[in-house]
Amino acid sequence: MPSVKRDTEIENSSRKAIEALYGPNIENFKVRVVLPYATEQLIVKGGLPTEPEKDSWDVQVTFLLDNIQYTVDLLIHQEDGQISYVRLIDKMTPL
């Protein structure tokens, strides 16, 4: 898989993962938050990793599927685009 370093690459990789998990019928796909992530970071240290320590992206996306809005968190490795973690954060009916 190609490396994931630019905003467009992050969005494309995220969209592919979401479509693989939820199907191709998603609408209004948006990347809400992109944070740097270091695989070996300790929660005790807190804060965001510095540039040399960063090896992944913590990405939060939203999309609609069957008129329900989903918010999903993904962990995308920068070097090869592999996704090692996906978590459903929220599922709601939009107003």
ChimeraX commands (.cxc) that place a marker at each C-alpha (Angstrom):
marker #1 position 0.00,0.00,0.00 radius 0.5
marker #1 position 1.21,3.54,-0.66 radius 0.5
marker #1 position 2.33,5.90,2.09 radius 0.5
marker #1 position -0.22,8.25,3.64 radius 0.5
marker #1 position 1.25,11.67,4.35 radius 0.5
marker #1 position -0.94,14.34,2.68 radius 0.5
marker #1 position -4.51,15.41,3.44 radius 0.5
marker #1 position -5.83,13.92,0.21 radius 0.5
marker #1 position -4.10,10.60,0.91 radius 0.5
marker #1 position -5.56,10.55,4.43 radius 0.5
marker #1 position -9.04,11.22,3.08 radius 0.5
marker #1 position -8.76,8.56,0.35 radius 0.5
marker #1 position -7.43,5.93,2.75 radius 0.5
marker #1 position -10.15,6.72,5.29 radius 0.5
marker #1 position -12.89,6.57,2.66 radius 0.5
marker #1 position -11.66,3.18,1.37 radius 0.5
marker #1 position -11.67,1.76,4.89 radius 0.5
marker #1 position -15.15,3.08,5.67 radius 0.5
marker #1 position -16.52,1.75,2.38 radius 0.5
marker #1 position -14.96,-1.65,3.11 radius 0.5
marker #1 position -16.62,-1.71,6.54 radius 0.5
marker #1 position -19.99,-0.05,5.84 radius 0.5
marker #1 position -20.47,-0.54,2.09 radius 0.5
marker #1 position -20.38,1.82,-0.90 radius 0.5
marker #1 position -23.67,3.62,-0.14 radius 0.5
marker #1 position -22.23,6.19,2.28 radius 0.5
marker #1 position -23.01,9.88,1.79 radius 0.5
marker #1 position -21.59,13.19,3.06 radius 0.5
marker #1 position -18.20,11.69,3.96 radius 0.5
marker #1 position -16.08,14.21,5.88 radius 0.5
marker #1 position -12.75,14.04,7.66 radius 0.5
marker #1 position -13.34,15.98,10.87 radius 0.5
marker #1 position -10.06,15.67,12.77 radius 0.5
marker #1 position -6.53,14.54,11.85 radius 0.5
marker #1 position -4.02,14.22,14.69 radius 0.5
marker #1 position -0.45,12.91,14.62 radius 0.5
marker #1 position 0.01,9.65,16.53 radius 0.5
marker #1 position 3.06,7.69,17.71 radius 0.5
marker #1 position 2.49,3.95,18.07 radius 0.5
marker #1 position 4.74,3.68,21.10 radius 0.5
marker #1 position 3.43,6.77,22.89 radius 0.5
marker #1 position 2.41,6.33,26.50 radius 0.5
marker #1 position -0.91,7.67,27.66 radius 0.5
marker #1 position 0.78,8.84,30.86 radius 0.5
marker #1 position 2.93,11.34,28.94 radius 0.5
marker #1 position -0.07,13.01,27.34 radius 0.5
marker #1 position 0.06,15.58,24.59 radius 0.5
marker #1 position 0.69,15.06,20.89 radius 0.5
marker #1 position 3.89,13.46,19.59 radius 0.5
marker #1 position 6.58,15.62,18.05 radius 0.5
marker #1 position 7.26,15.38,14.31 radius 0.5
marker #1 position 10.12,12.79,14.53 radius 0.5
marker #1 position 8.07,10.51,16.81 radius 0.5
marker #1 position 4.94,10.51,14.62 radius 0.5
marker #1 position 4.34,7.35,12.60 radius 0.5
marker #1 position 0.56,7.29,12.24 radius 0.5
marker #1 position -2.55,9.43,11.91 radius 0.5
marker #1 position -5.50,9.39,14.28 radius 0.5
marker #1 position -8.39,10.31,11.97 radius 0.5
marker #1 position -12.02,11.01,12.88 radius 0.5
marker #1 position -14.59,10.87,10.07 radius 0.5
marker #1 position -18.35,11.33,9.77 radius 0.5
marker #1 position -20.75,10.06,7.13 radius 0.5
marker #1 position -24.40,9.24,6.53 radius 0.5
marker #1 position -25.71,5.75,5.87 radius 0.5
marker #1 position -29.47,5.12,5.59 radius 0.5
marker #1 position -30.16,8.57,7.11 radius 0.5
marker #1 position -28.08,7.79,10.20 radius 0.5
marker #1 position -24.92,9.78,10.92 radius 0.5
marker #1 position -21.85,7.79,11.99 radius 0.5
marker #1 position -18.67,9.11,13.60 radius 0.5
marker #1 position -15.72,6.72,13.32 radius 0.5
marker #1 position -12.12,6.91,14.56 radius 0.5
marker #1 position -9.32,5.29,12.51 radius 0.5
marker #1 position -5.61,4.82,13.12 radius 0.5
marker #1 position -3.73,4.93,9.78 radius 0.5
marker #1 position -0.02,4.10,9.58 radius 0.5
marker #1 position 1.84,6.77,7.66 radius 0.5
marker #1 position 4.49,4.52,6.10 radius 0.5
marker #1 position 2.26,1.94,4.38 radius 0.5
marker #1 position -1.36,3.10,4.80 radius 0.5
marker #1 position -2.31,0.10,6.92 radius 0.5
marker #1 position -5.22,0.68,9.29 radius 0.5
marker #1 position -4.62,-0.92,12.67 radius 0.5
marker #1 position -7.58,0.38,14.64 radius 0.5
marker #1 position -11.17,1.43,13.91 radius 0.5
marker #1 position -13.75,2.47,16.49 radius 0.5
marker #1 position -17.35,3.58,16.18 radius 0.5
marker #1 position -17.62,6.74,18.30 radius 0.5
marker #1 position -21.22,7.74,17.68 radius 0.5
marker #1 position -24.31,6.75,15.73 radius 0.5
marker #1 position -27.29,9.13,15.65 radius 0.5
marker #1 position -30.22,10.38,13.65 radius 0.5
marker #1 position -29.39,13.91,12.42 radius 0.5
marker #1 position -31.81,16.71,13.22 radius 0.5
marker link #1:1,2 radius 0.2
marker link #1:2,3 radius 0.2
marker link #1:3,4 radius 0.2
marker link #1:4,5 radius 0.2
marker link #1:5,6 radius 0.2
marker link #1:6,7 radius 0.2
marker link #1:7,8 radius 0.2
marker link #1:8,9 radius 0.2
marker link #1:9,10 radius 0.2
marker link #1:10,11 radius 0.2
marker link #1:11,12 radius 0.2
marker link #1:12,13 radius 0.2
marker link #1:13,14 radius 0.2
marker link #1:14,15 radius 0.2
marker link #1:15,16 radius 0.2
marker link #1:16,17 radius 0.2
marker link #1:17,18 radius 0.2
marker link #1:18,19 radius 0.2
marker link #1:19,20 radius 0.2
marker link #1:20,21 radius 0.2
marker link #1:21,22 radius 0.2
marker link #1:22,23 radius 0.2
marker link #1:23,24 radius 0.2
marker link #1:24,25 radius 0.2
marker link #1:25,26 radius 0.2
marker link #1:26,27 radius 0.2
marker link #1:27,28 radius 0.2
marker link #1:28,29 radius 0.2
marker link #1:29,30 radius 0.2
marker link #1:30,31 radius 0.2
marker link #1:31,32 radius 0.2
marker link #1:32,33 radius 0.2
marker link #1:33,34 radius 0.2
marker link #1:34,35 radius 0.2
marker link #1:35,36 radius 0.2
marker link #1:36,37 radius 0.2
marker link #1:37,38 radius 0.2
marker link #1:38,39 radius 0.2
marker link #1:39,40 radius 0.2
marker link #1:40,41 radius 0.2
marker link #1:41,42 radius 0.2
marker link #1:42,43 radius 0.2
marker link #1:43,44 radius 0.2
marker link #1:44,45 radius 0.2
marker link #1:45,46 radius 0.2
marker link #1:46,47 radius 0.2
marker link #1:47,48 radius 0.2
marker link #1:48,49 radius 0.2
marker link #1:49,50 radius 0.2
marker link #1:50,51 radius 0.2
marker link #1:51,52 radius 0.2
marker link #1:52,53 radius 0.2
marker link #1:53,54 radius 0.2
marker link #1:54,55 radius 0.2
marker link #1:55,56 radius 0.2
marker link #1:56,57 radius 0.2
marker link #1:57,58 radius 0.2
marker link #1:58,59 radius 0.2
marker link #1:59,60 radius 0.2
marker link #1:60,61 radius 0.2
marker link #1:61,62 radius 0.2
marker link #1:62,63 radius 0.2
marker link #1:63,64 radius 0.2
marker link #1:64,65 radius 0.2
marker link #1:65,66 radius 0.2
marker link #1:66,67 radius 0.2
marker link #1:67,68 radius 0.2
marker link #1:68,69 radius 0.2
marker link #1:69,70 radius 0.2
marker link #1:70,71 radius 0.2
marker link #1:71,72 radius 0.2
marker link #1:72,73 radius 0.2
marker link #1:73,74 radius 0.2
marker link #1:74,75 radius 0.2
marker link #1:75,76 radius 0.2
marker link #1:76,77 radius 0.2
marker link #1:77,78 radius 0.2
marker link #1:78,79 radius 0.2
marker link #1:79,80 radius 0.2
marker link #1:80,81 radius 0.2
marker link #1:81,82 radius 0.2
marker link #1:82,83 radius 0.2
marker link #1:83,84 radius 0.2
marker link #1:84,85 radius 0.2
marker link #1:85,86 radius 0.2
marker link #1:86,87 radius 0.2
marker link #1:87,88 radius 0.2
marker link #1:88,89 radius 0.2
marker link #1:89,90 radius 0.2
marker link #1:90,91 radius 0.2
marker link #1:91,92 radius 0.2
marker link #1:92,93 radius 0.2
marker link #1:93,94 radius 0.2
marker link #1:94,95 radius 0.2
view
